[in-house]
Amino acid sequence: MNSLQADSTTDKNNKVEKPKSRRRIAREFVVQGLYQWKVTGESANFIEQQLRESPEFVHVDEKHFSKTLQGAIENFELLNTHIQPCLDRALHELSPVEFAVLLLGAYELLYHPEIPYKAIINEAIELARTYGGIDGHKYVNGVLDKLAIKQRAVEIAAQKLEKKQPLV
């Protein structure tokens, strides 16, 4: 993964992008770690230690990174039971990038209720768009939308009610 810097950058249309948050950079490292776990089968501790050696790691929200990487790997079987009904094929058949992004998104949806579901899905879409295949972000969006409906039904219903409330 290149370009994990927290400095502002210029995109392909020469627009200045705002710097990445520490949480965004943590998610990028988590995706890299989950990718590595899928491909190599190494332990979460080994992968975490390797990623911490990266010079860009100084920009990471370390608590979120560690908790999310360790939690996603430790709870893989449970996460898989939640993700699988939302997929059109087995989770292990997905590309390693889509696998990693979906595992991260599912973990955050289930274990981080303090993070709005829309933020989780948007972050996952951006990660898939940046590191995944051409239309991988669309697939990630569809899967996480289905999962959010199941896991965050109360939050979604509350947002729909807020939209219907007339302004006083």
BAZABA-320739 format. One record per atom (N, C-alpha, C): residue number from 1; residue in one letter; atom name; x, y, z. Coordinates in steps of 0.02 Angstrom, whole numbers, padded with zeros to 5 digits. Layout:
N
R, pos, code, site, u, v, w
R, NUM, A, CA, X, Y, Z
...
//
This chain:
168
R, pos, code, site, u, v, w
R, 1, M, N, 00043, -00058, 00000
R, 1, M, CA, 00000, 00000, 00000
R, 1, M, C, 00045, 00061, 00000
R, 2, N, N, 00039, 00100, -00048
R, 2, N, CA, 00076, 00162, -00049
R, 2, N, C, 00029, 00219, -00034
R, 3, S, N, 00058, 00276, -00022
R, 3, S, CA, 00019, 00336, -00012
R, 3, S, C, -00025, 00333, 00050
R, 4, L, N, 00004, 00310, 00106
R, 4, L, CA, -00033, 00309, 00168
R, 4, L, C, -00021, 00373, 00208
R, 5, Q, N, 00012, 00420, 00178
R, 5, Q, CA, 00030, 00480, 00214
R, 5, Q, C, -00030, 00521, 00235
R, 6, A, N, -00021, 00557, 00290
R, 6, A, CA, -00074, 00599, 00316
R, 6, A, C, -00072, 00669, 00285
R, 7, D, N, -00025, 00681, 00240
R, 7, D, CA, -00020, 00746, 00208
R, 7, D, C, -00073, 00751, 00153
R, 8, S, N, -00091, 00813, 00135
R, 8, S, CA, -00139, 00820, 00081
R, 8, S, C, -00105, 00802, 00015
R, 9, T, N, -00144, 00776, -00032
R, 9, T, CA, -00119, 00754, -00096
R, 9, T, C, -00161, 00783, -00151
R, 10, T, N, -00139, 00771, -00213
R, 10, T, CA, -00176, 00793, -00271
R, 10, T, C, -00202, 00731, -00307
R, 11, D, N, -00267, 00731, -00324
R, 11, D, CA, -00294, 00673, -00359
R, 11, D, C, -00282, 00679, -00434
R, 12, K, N, -00308, 00631, -00473
R, 12, K, CA, -00296, 00630, -00545
R, 12, K, C, -00326, 00689, -00581
R, 13, N, N, -00373, 00725, -00551
R, 13, N, CA, -00402, 00785, -00581
R, 13, N, C, -00371, 00849, -00555
R, 14, N, N, -00313, 00842, -00522
R, 14, N, CA, -00276, 00899, -00493
R, 14, N, C, -00316, 00936, -00440
R, 15, K, N, -00361, 00901, -00406
R, 15, K, CA, -00396, 00931, -00349
R, 15, K, C, -00357, 00913, -00287
R, 16, V, N, -00351, 00960, -00242
R, 16, V, CA, -00316, 00946, -00179
R, 16, V, C, -00364, 00909, -00133
R, 17, E, N, -00341, 00851, -00110
R, 17, E, CA, -00381, 00810, -00064
R, 17, E, C, -00359, 00827, 00007
R, 18, K, N, -00407, 00824, 00053
R, 18, K, CA, -00389, 00838, 00122
R, 18, K, C, -00347, 00780, 00149
R, 19, P, N, -00307, 00793, 00200
R, 19, P, CA, -00265, 00739, 00228
R, 19, P, C, -00308, 00682, 00255
R, 20, K, N, -00282, 00623, 00253
R, 20, K, CA, -00317, 00565, 00279
R, 20, K, C, -00316, 00567, 00355
R, 21, S, N, -00371, 00547, 00385
R, 21, S, CA, -00374, 00544, 00458
R, 21, S, C, -00333, 00485, 00483
R, 22, R, N, -00316, 00487, 00547
R, 22, R, CA, -00280, 00431, 00578
R, 22, R, C, -00322, 00367, 00575
R, 23, R, N, -00387, 00374, 00581
R, 23, R, CA, -00432, 00317, 00577
R, 23, R, C, -00431, 00288, 00507
R, 24, R, N, -00432, 00330, 00455
R, 24, R, CA, -00430, 00306, 00386
R, 24, R, C, -00365, 00268, 00373
R, 25, I, N, -00311, 00295, 00396
R, 25, I, CA, -00246, 00262, 00386
R, 25, I, C, -00245, 00196, 00424
R, 26, A, N, -00275, 00194, 00483
R, 26, A, CA, -00280, 00131, 00521
R, 26, A, C, -00319, 00080, 00480
R, 27, R, N, -00373, 00101, 00450
R, 27, R, CA, -00413, 00054, 00409
R, 27, R, C, -00372, 00028, 00350
R, 28, E, N, -00332, 00071, 00320
R, 28, E, CA, -00291, 00049, 00264
R, 28, E, C, -00242, -00005, 00287
R, 29, F, N, -00212, 00005, 00345
R, 29, F, CA, -00167, -00045, 00372
R, 29, F, C, -00205, -00109, 00391
R, 30, V, N, -00265, -00103, 00417
R, 30, V, CA, -00305, -00162, 00433
R, 30, V, C, -00319, -00201, 00370
R, 31, V, N, -00339, -00167, 00316
R, 31, V, CA, -00352, -00202, 00253
R, 31, V, C, -00288, -00238, 00230
R, 32, Q, N, -00232, -00205, 00236
R, 32, Q, CA, -00169, -00237, 00216
R, 32, Q, C, -00156, -00299, 00260
R, 33, G, N, -00169, -00293, 00324
R, 33, G, CA, -00159, -00350, 00369
R, 33, G, C, -00206, -00407, 00356
R, 34, L, N, -00270, -00392, 00342
R, 34, L, CA, -00318, -00445, 00327
R, 34, L, C, -00302, -00478, 00260
R, 35, Y, N, -00279, -00439, 00213
R, 35, Y, CA, -00257, -00466, 00149
R, 35, Y, C, -00200, -00515, 00161
R, 36, Q, N, -00151, -00493, 00200
R, 36, Q, CA, -00093, -00535, 00215
R, 36, Q, C, -00115, -00599, 00252
R, 37, W, N, -00162, -00593, 00298
R, 37, W, CA, -00187, -00651, 00335
R, 37, W, C, -00220, -00701, 00288
R, 38, K, N, -00260, -00676, 00241
R, 38, K, CA, -00294, -00720, 00194
R, 38, K, C, -00244, -00757, 00150
R, 39, V, N, -00193, -00721, 00127
R, 39, V, CA, -00146, -00749, 00080
R, 39, V, C, -00095, -00795, 00114
R, 40, T, N, -00070, -00775, 00173
R, 40, T, CA, -00016, -00812, 00205
R, 40, T, C, -00038, -00857, 00263
R, 41, G, N, -00093, -00839, 00296
R, 41, G, CA, -00115, -00876, 00354
R, 41, G, C, -00074, -00862, 00417
R, 42, E, N, -00032, -00811, 00415
R, 42, E, CA, 00008, -00793, 00473
R, 42, E, C, -00037, -00772, 00531
R, 43, S, N, -00010, -00771, 00591
R, 43, S, CA, -00049, -00751, 00650
R, 43, S, C, -00061, -00676, 00650
R, 44, A, N, -00114, -00656, 00684
R, 44, A, CA, -00130, -00585, 00690
R, 44, A, C, -00074, -00547, 00723
R, 45, N, N, -00043, -00576, 00774
R, 45, N, CA, 00012, -00542, 00809
R, 45, N, C, 00072, -00531, 00763
R, 46, F, N, 00089, -00582, 00724
R, 46, F, CA, 00145, -00576, 00678
R, 46, F, C, 00131, -00522, 00625
R, 47, I, N, 00071, -00523, 00597
R, 47, I, CA, 00053, -00473, 00547
R, 47, I, C, 00054, -00403, 00576
R, 48, E, N, 00025, -00396, 00635
R, 48, E, CA, 00023, -00330, 00668
R, 48, E, C, 00094, -00304, 00679
R, 49, Q, N, 00138, -00347, 00703
R, 49, Q, CA, 00207, -00325, 00715
R, 49, Q, C, 00240, -00303, 00651
R, 50, Q, N, 00230, -00340, 00597
R, 50, Q, CA, 00259, -00321, 00532
R, 50, Q, C, 00233, -00253, 00510
R, 51, L, N, 00169, -00242, 00515
R, 51, L, CA, 00140, -00179, 00492
R, 51, L, C, 00164, -00121, 00535
R, 52, R, N, 00174, -00132, 00598
R, 52, R, CA, 00198, -00079, 00643
R, 52, R, C, 00268, -00056, 00625
R, 53, E, N, 00305, -00096, 00588
R, 53, E, CA, 00373, -00078, 00568
R, 53, E, C, 00374, -00029, 00509
R, 54, S, N, 00317, -00018, 00477
R, 54, S, CA, 00314, 00027, 00420
R, 54, S, C, 00325, 00099, 00444
R, 55, P, N, 00363, 00138, 00407
R, 55, P, CA, 00374, 00209, 00426
R, 55, P, C, 00308, 00249, 00428
R, 56, E, N, 00259, 00230, 00388
R, 56, E, CA, 00195, 00266, 00386
R, 56, E, C, 00152, 00251, 00446
R, 57, F, N, 00171, 00202, 00486
R, 57, F, CA, 00130, 00182, 00542
R, 57, F, C, 00123, 00237, 00595
R, 58, V, N, 00168, 00286, 00594
R, 58, V, CA, 00164, 00341, 00643
R, 58, V, C, 00100, 00381, 00634
R, 59, H, N, 00068, 00375, 00577
R, 59, H, CA, 00006, 00413, 00563
R, 59, H, C, -00057, 00376, 00582
R, 60, V, N, -00051, 00316, 00611
R, 60, V, CA, -00107, 00271, 00623
R, 60, V, C, -00140, 00284, 00691
R, 61, D, N, -00206, 00277, 00693
R, 61, D, CA, -00242, 00272, 00757
R, 61, D, C, -00229, 00201, 00781
R, 62, E, N, -00178, 00194, 00824
R, 62, E, CA, -00153, 00128, 00843
R, 62, E, C, -00205, 00086, 00879
R, 63, K, N, -00244, 00116, 00922
R, 63, K, CA, -00294, 00079, 00960
R, 63, K, C, -00346, 00048, 00912
R, 64, H, N, -00371, 00088, 00865
R, 64, H, CA, -00421, 00062, 00818
R, 64, H, C, -00389, 00009, 00774
R, 65, F, N, -00329, 00021, 00751
R, 65, F, CA, -00294, -00028, 00708
R, 65, F, C, -00288, -00095, 00743
R, 66, S, N, -00260, -00095, 00803
R, 66, S, CA, -00247, -00157, 00838
R, 66, S, C, -00311, -00194, 00856
R, 67, K, N, -00359, -00157, 00883
R, 67, K, CA, -00422, -00188, 00903
R, 67, K, C, -00459, -00217, 00842
R, 68, T, N, -00458, -00182, 00787
R, 68, T, CA, -00494, -00203, 00727
R, 68, T, C, -00459, -00262, 00692
R, 69, L, N, -00394, -00258, 00684
R, 69, L, CA, -00358, -00313, 00651
R, 69, L, C, -00364, -00377, 00693
R, 70, Q, N, -00349, -00371, 00757
R, 70, Q, CA, -00352, -00430, 00801
R, 70, Q, C, -00424, -00457, 00804
R, 71, G, N, -00472, -00411, 00813
R, 71, G, CA, -00542, -00431, 00819
R, 71, G, C, -00570, -00464, 00757
R, 72, A, N, -00553, -00437, 00699
R, 72, A, CA, -00579, -00466, 00636
R, 72, A, C, -00551, -00537, 00626
R, 73, I, N, -00488, -00547, 00642
R, 73, I, CA, -00458, -00613, 00633
R, 73, I, C, -00485, -00662, 00687
R, 74, E, N, -00487, -00639, 00749
R, 74, E, CA, -00511, -00683, 00803
R, 74, E, C, -00585, -00703, 00794
R, 75, N, N, -00624, -00658, 00766
R, 75, N, CA, -00696, -00670, 00758
R, 75, N, C, -00715, -00687, 00687
R, 76, F, N, -00668, -00712, 00648
R, 76, F, CA, -00681, -00726, 00578
R, 76, F, C, -00740, -00772, 00567
R, 77, E, N, -00744, -00826, 00604
R, 77, E, CA, -00799, -00875, 00593
R, 77, E, C, -00867, -00842, 00604
R, 78, L, N, -00873, -00803, 00657
R, 78, L, CA, -00936, -00768, 00671
R, 78, L, C, -00951, -00717, 00616
R, 79, L, N, -00900, -00678, 00598
R, 79, L, CA, -00910, -00628, 00545
R, 79, L, C, -00931, -00662, 00479
R, 80, N, N, -00900, -00718, 00465
R, 80, N, CA, -00917, -00755, 00404
R, 80, N, C, -00990, -00776, 00404
R, 81, T, N, -01017, -00796, 00462
R, 81, T, CA, -01087, -00816, 00464
R, 81, T, C, -01134, -00757, 00452
R, 82, H, N, -01112, -00697, 00468
R, 82, H, CA, -01152, -00637, 00455
R, 82, H, C, -01144, -00613, 00382
R, 83, I, N, -01084, -00618, 00356
R, 83, I, CA, -01070, -00594, 00288
R, 83, I, C, -01099, -00641, 00235
R, 84, Q, N, -01090, -00706, 00245
R, 84, Q, CA, -01106, -00756, 00194
R, 84, Q, C, -01176, -00750, 00165
R, 85, P, N, -01228, -00739, 00205
R, 85, P, CA, -01296, -00733, 00175
R, 85, P, C, -01303, -00673, 00129
R, 86, C, N, -01257, -00626, 00133
R, 86, C, CA, -01261, -00565, 00092
R, 86, C, C, -01221, -00572, 00027
R, 87, L, N, -01187, -00629, 00019
R, 87, L, CA, -01143, -00640, -00039
R, 87, L, C, -01176, -00684, -00091
R, 88, D, N, -01150, -00680, -00152
R, 88, D, CA, -01174, -00724, -00206
R, 88, D, C, -01126, -00783, -00217
R, 89, R, N, -01074, -00787, -00176
R, 89, R, CA, -01026, -00842, -00178
R, 89, R, C, -00992, -00846, -00110
R, 90, A, N, -00951, -00896, -00101
R, 90, A, CA, -00918, -00905, -00036
R, 90, A, C, -00868, -00847, -00025
R, 91, L, N, -00862, -00827, 00037
R, 91, L, CA, -00817, -00771, 00054
R, 91, L, C, -00745, -00786, 00032
R, 92, H, N, -00723, -00847, 00039
R, 92, H, CA, -00654, -00864, 00020
R, 92, H, C, -00643, -00861, -00056
R, 93, E, N, -00696, -00857, -00095
R, 93, E, CA, -00689, -00852, -00168
R, 93, E, C, -00680, -00780, -00192
R, 94, L, N, -00689, -00732, -00148
R, 94, L, CA, -00680, -00662, -00167
R, 94, L, C, -00606, -00646, -00175
R, 95, S, N, -00592, -00591, -00210
R, 95, S, CA, -00523, -00569, -00215
R, 95, S, C, -00498, -00552, -00144
R, 96, P, N, -00434, -00557, -00132
R, 96, P, CA, -00409, -00542, -00065
R, 96, P, C, -00425, -00470, -00042
R, 97, V, N, -00428, -00423, -00088
R, 97, V, CA, -00444, -00354, -00068
R, 97, V, C, -00517, -00349, -00047
R, 98, E, N, -00562, -00374, -00088
R, 98, E, CA, -00633, -00370, -00069
R, 98, E, C, -00646, -00410, -00005
R, 99, F, N, -00613, -00467, 00002
R, 99, F, CA, -00618, -00507, 00064
R, 99, F, C, -00598, -00464, 00124
R, 100, A, N, -00541, -00431, 00119
R, 100, A, CA, -00514, -00392, 00175
R, 100, A, C, -00560, -00332, 00191
R, 101, V, N, -00583, -00298, 00140
R, 101, V, CA, -00627, -00240, 00150
R, 101, V, C, -00694, -00261, 00181
R, 102, L, N, -00722, -00315, 00157
R, 102, L, CA, -00785, -00339, 00184
R, 102, L, C, -00777, -00363, 00257
R, 103, L, N, -00722, -00395, 00272
R, 103, L, CA, -00710, -00418, 00340
R, 103, L, C, -00703, -00357, 00387
R, 104, L, N, -00666, -00307, 00365
R, 104, L, CA, -00659, -00245, 00404
R, 104, L, C, -00728, -00213, 00414
R, 105, G, N, -00766, -00204, 00360
R, 105, G, CA, -00831, -00172, 00365
R, 105, G, C, -00879, -00211, 00410
R, 106, A, N, -00879, -00277, 00404
R, 106, A, CA, -00923, -00318, 00446
R, 106, A, C, -00902, -00312, 00519
R, 107, Y, N, -00838, -00314, 00532
R, 107, Y, CA, -00814, -00308, 00601
R, 107, Y, C, -00838, -00241, 00631
R, 108, E, N, -00829, -00187, 00594
R, 108, E, CA, -00849, -00122, 00620
R, 108, E, C, -00925, -00118, 00629
R, 109, L, N, -00963, -00145, 00583
R, 109, L, CA, -01036, -00144, 00590
R, 109, L, C, -01059, -00182, 00653
R, 110, L, N, -01027, -00238, 00667
R, 110, L, CA, -01048, -00279, 00724
R, 110, L, C, -01019, -00256, 00790
R, 111, Y, N, -00957, -00232, 00790
R, 111, Y, CA, -00922, -00219, 00853
R, 111, Y, C, -00909, -00145, 00868
R, 112, H, N, -00928, -00101, 00824
R, 112, H, CA, -00918, -00029, 00836
R, 112, H, C, -00983, 00009, 00824
R, 113, P, N, -01032, 00000, 00868
R, 113, P, CA, -01096, 00035, 00860
R, 113, P, C, -01089, 00111, 00866
R, 114, E, N, -01034, 00134, 00894
R, 114, E, CA, -01024, 00207, 00900
R, 114, E, C, -01006, 00239, 00833
R, 115, I, N, -00987, 00199, 00784
R, 115, I, CA, -00971, 00225, 00717
R, 115, I, C, -01034, 00218, 00674
R, 116, P, N, -01059, 00273, 00646
R, 116, P, CA, -01119, 00269, 00605
R, 116, P, C, -01110, 00220, 00547
R, 117, Y, N, -01162, 00181, 00532
R, 117, Y, CA, -01157, 00131, 00480
R, 117, Y, C, -01139, 00162, 00413
R, 118, K, N, -01165, 00222, 00399
R, 118, K, CA, -01150, 00254, 00335
R, 118, K, C, -01075, 00270, 00329
R, 119, A, N, -01044, 00290, 00384
R, 119, A, CA, -00972, 00304, 00384
R, 119, A, C, -00933, 00240, 00371
R, 120, I, N, -00953, 00185, 00401
R, 120, I, CA, -00919, 00121, 00391
R, 120, I, C, -00924, 00100, 00317
R, 121, I, N, -00984, 00105, 00289
R, 121, I, CA, -00993, 00085, 00219
R, 121, I, C, -00954, 00132, 00173
R, 122, N, N, -00957, 00197, 00185
R, 122, N, CA, -00920, 00244, 00142
R, 122, N, C, -00845, 00232, 00145
R, 123, E, N, -00819, 00218, 00204
R, 123, E, CA, -00747, 00204, 00211
R, 123, E, C, -00730, 00140, 00172
R, 124, A, N, -00772, 00089, 00178
R, 124, A, CA, -00759, 00026, 00143
R, 124, A, C, -00761, 00036, 00068
R, 125, I, N, -00808, 00075, 00044
R, 125, I, CA, -00813, 00089, -00028
R, 125, I, C, -00749, 00123, -00052
R, 126, E, N, -00726, 00172, -00014
R, 126, E, CA, -00664, 00208, -00034
R, 126, E, C, -00604, 00161, -00034
R, 127, L, N, -00599, 00117, 00015
R, 127, L, CA, -00544, 00070, 00017
R, 127, L, C, -00547, 00022, -00043
R, 128, A, N, -00607, -00003, -00058
R, 128, A, CA, -00615, -00048, -00115
R, 128, A, C, -00601, -00011, -00181
R, 129, R, N, -00621, 00051, -00185
R, 129, R, CA, -00610, 00090, -00245
R, 129, R, C, -00535, 00102, -00255
R, 130, T, N, -00499, 00115, -00200
R, 130, T, CA, -00428, 00129, -00203
R, 130, T, C, -00386, 00067, -00216
R, 131, Y, N, -00401, 00012, -00182
R, 131, Y, CA, -00357, -00046, -00184
R, 131, Y, C, -00386, -00107, -00221
R, 132, G, N, -00451, -00106, -00235
R, 132, G, CA, -00483, -00165, -00265
R, 132, G, C, -00488, -00161, -00340
R, 133, G, N, -00526, -00209, -00366
R, 133, G, CA, -00537, -00213, -00438
R, 133, G, C, -00583, -00157, -00463
R, 134, I, N, -00595, -00156, -00527
R, 134, I, CA, -00632, -00102, -00560
R, 134, I, C, -00700, -00089, -00528
R, 135, D, N, -00740, -00139, -00519
R, 135, D, CA, -00807, -00130, -00490
R, 135, D, C, -00813, -00160, -00420
R, 136, G, N, -00757, -00174, -00389
R, 136, G, CA, -00758, -00204, -00323
R, 136, G, C, -00794, -00162, -00272
R, 137, H, N, -00789, -00096, -00279
R, 137, H, CA, -00822, -00051, -00231
R, 137, H, C, -00898, -00058, -00234
R, 138, K, N, -00925, -00072, -00293
R, 138, K, CA, -00997, -00080, -00300
R, 138, K, C, -01020, -00144, -00264
R, 139, Y, N, -00980, -00196, -00271
R, 139, Y, CA, -00996, -00259, -00237
R, 139, Y, C, -00993, -00250, -00161
R, 140, V, N, -00940, -00218, -00137
R, 140, V, CA, -00932, -00204, -00065
R, 140, V, C, -00991, -00163, -00040
R, 141, N, N, -01011, -00113, -00077
R, 141, N, CA, -01068, -00071, -00058
R, 141, N, C, -01131, -00113, -00050
R, 142, G, N, -01146, -00155, -00099
R, 142, G, CA, -01206, -00196, -00097
R, 142, G, C, -01207, -00244, -00039
R, 143, V, N, -01150, -00277, -00027
R, 143, V, CA, -01146, -00326, 00028
R, 143, V, C, -01153, -00291, 00095
R, 144, L, N, -01116, -00236, 00105
R, 144, L, CA, -01119, -00203, 00170
R, 144, L, C, -01187, -00169, 00182
R, 145, D, N, -01220, -00146, 00129
R, 145, D, CA, -01289, -00120, 00136
R, 145, D, C, -01335, -00174, 00163
R, 146, K, N, -01331, -00234, 00134
R, 146, K, CA, -01373, -00290, 00158
R, 146, K, C, -01357, -00307, 00231
R, 147, L, N, -01293, -00308, 00247
R, 147, L, CA, -01273, -00324, 00315
R, 147, L, C, -01295, -00271, 00364
R, 148, A, N, -01290, -00208, 00344
R, 148, A, CA, -01311, -00152, 00387
R, 148, A, C, -01386, -00156, 00402
R, 149, I, N, -01425, -00174, 00353
R, 149, I, CA, -01497, -00180, 00363
R, 149, I, C, -01512, -00232, 00417
R, 150, K, N, -01473, -00285, 00419
R, 150, K, CA, -01483, -00337, 00469
R, 150, K, C, -01454, -00317, 00537
R, 151, Q, N, -01396, -00287, 00537
R, 151, Q, CA, -01360, -00274, 00600
R, 151, Q, C, -01375, -00206, 00630
R, 152, R, N, -01396, -00159, 00590
R, 152, R, CA, -01408, -00091, 00614
R, 152, R, C, -01479, -00067, 00600
R, 153, A, N, -01526, -00112, 00604
R, 153, A, CA, -01596, -00097, 00587
R, 153, A, C, -01623, -00039, 00628
R, 154, V, N, -01607, -00036, 00692
R, 154, V, CA, -01632, 00018, 00735
R, 154, V, C, -01603, 00085, 00713
R, 155, E, N, -01538, 00086, 00700
R, 155, E, CA, -01505, 00148, 00677
R, 155, E, C, -01535, 00172, 00611
R, 156, I, N, -01545, 00126, 00565
R, 156, I, CA, -01573, 00143, 00499
R, 156, I, C, -01644, 00170, 00507
R, 157, A, N, -01685, 00136, 00548
R, 157, A, CA, -01754, 00158, 00559
R, 157, A, C, -01755, 00228, 00591
R, 158, A, N, -01711, 00240, 00638
R, 158, A, CA, -01708, 00306, 00671
R, 158, A, C, -01690, 00361, 00621
R, 159, Q, N, -01645, 00346, 00575
R, 159, Q, CA, -01627, 00396, 00525
R, 159, Q, C, -01685, 00410, 00478
R, 160, K, N, -01723, 00358, 00461
R, 160, K, CA, -01780, 00368, 00417
R, 160, K, C, -01833, 00411, 00452
R, 161, L, N, -01842, 00400, 00517
R, 161, L, CA, -01890, 00440, 00554
R, 161, L, C, -01869, 00513, 00558
R, 162, E, N, -01804, 00524, 00567
R, 162, E, CA, -01778, 00593, 00570
R, 162, E, C, -01792, 00630, 00505
R, 163, K, N, -01784, 00596, 00449
R, 163, K, CA, -01796, 00626, 00384
R, 163, K, C, -01869, 00645, 00374
R, 164, K, N, -01914, 00606, 00404
R, 164, K, CA, -01986, 00618, 00396
R, 164, K, C, -02011, 00673, 00443
R, 165, Q, N, -01973, 00688, 00495
R, 165, Q, CA, -01995, 00738, 00544
R, 165, Q, C, -01993, 00808, 00511
R, 166, P, N, -02048, 00844, 00513
R, 166, P, CA, -02048, 00912, 00485
R, 166, P, C, -02008, 00959, 00532
R, 167, L, N, -01975, 01007, 00501
R, 167, L, CA, -01938, 01056, 00541
R, 167, L, C, -01988, 01103, 00574
R, 168, V, N, -01977, 01117, 00637
R, 168, V, CA, -02023, 01161, 00675
R, 168, V, C, -02000, 01232, 00671
//
